Amino acid sequence: MADADHMKPDAHPSKDTATEGNEPTEGDLGKYADPSGNPTYKIEADGKADWYTWRGYKKYMANCMQCHGPDGLGSSFAPNLTSQLQDLSYYDFAGIVVSGQKNKWNPSGNSVMPAWGEDPNVMCSMDAIYIYLRARADGVVGRGEPKRAGNNKPAQEEEYSCLGF
């Protein structure tokens, strides 16, 4: 199902993008930051994403998709993260991922976002996951796996080191 409508990005500007703009600057290990220092994406003119955006997709699919659904669009278990980023800053997002959260998005339900603060599979890639979700929320990355501009061996080695490889 790779038709043009399926691959179109959804647009719900993230809180960081909506308030701070999104002119990224490249930092350590090829990770981009917005003017406030929050992690962000870089999309090439040909639509290819930076390594962190691509890696964020991979890690999202491995660790988050089971509850939050494909492409961050939500499920009956957990909210749509592309729309949640309209109200969450990077630091809000990080706090929820690290500490968890109970019944915020569905007060009548029994939903619990578990705390991932001690899980290296999430924590070593939290910025990449945020970057991917921010790109989805801002409408610059469509559904499915983003095409990447290239490999980033130093960033990959940093992640492996964090994971204890």
Secondary structure, 3 states (H helix, E strand, C coil): CCCHHHHCCCCCCCHHHHHHCCCCEECHHHCEECCCCCEECCECCCCCECHHHHHHHHHHHHHCHHHHCHHHCCCCCCCCHHHHCCCCCHHHHHHHHHHCEECCCCCCCCCEECCCCCCHHHHCCHHHHHHHHHHHHCCCCCCCCCCECCCCHHHHHHHHHHHCC
